[in-house]
Amino acid sequence: MSRTSILIGCVGMAMTVVAVLVAGGAAISRLADPAPRAEAAINHAMMDHAAQPPAIKPVAAHASEVVIDNFSFGPGTMTVAVGTKVVWINDDADPHTVTSETDPKLLRSPPLDTGDSFAFTFDKPGTYRYFCSLHPHMQGVIVVQ
């Protein structure tokens, strides 16, 4: 037999198998209903498998950060606009506070452990001096314009 004859024979058998399966589909479906699995497979195949961007957490407009590290506030002095939310983040191994120098104490955080943060929104212009009540040599200034 030639290769062509073998190829034609294989194609013919494949078409016969397909015809039998299509014609006998009702008998096969009585044994096990593949519809739910097939539908799930189709739905899965149609899903967008592209990498999704990470979820973005909403951040307040005009937010500024002061990082607490190595027993200091950084930056030591920050100038912000009225309505700015300032967030202090403790990246130091020791606990620290954010406490206003003047009374009434507008800024009065609890002790912040490593990774903790404290936030305050400055609604009025002025110069706000603060320090760490646990380590008074640590000082900072927020100027609100």
Secondary structure, DSSP 8 states (H G I E B T S, - for coil): --HHHHHHHHHHHHHHHHHHHHHTHHHHHHH---HHHHHHHHHHHHS--S----------TTEEEEEEETTEEESSEEEE-TTEEEEEEE-SSS-B--EESSSS-S-B---B-TT-EEEEEE-S-EEEEEE-SSSTT-EEEEEE-
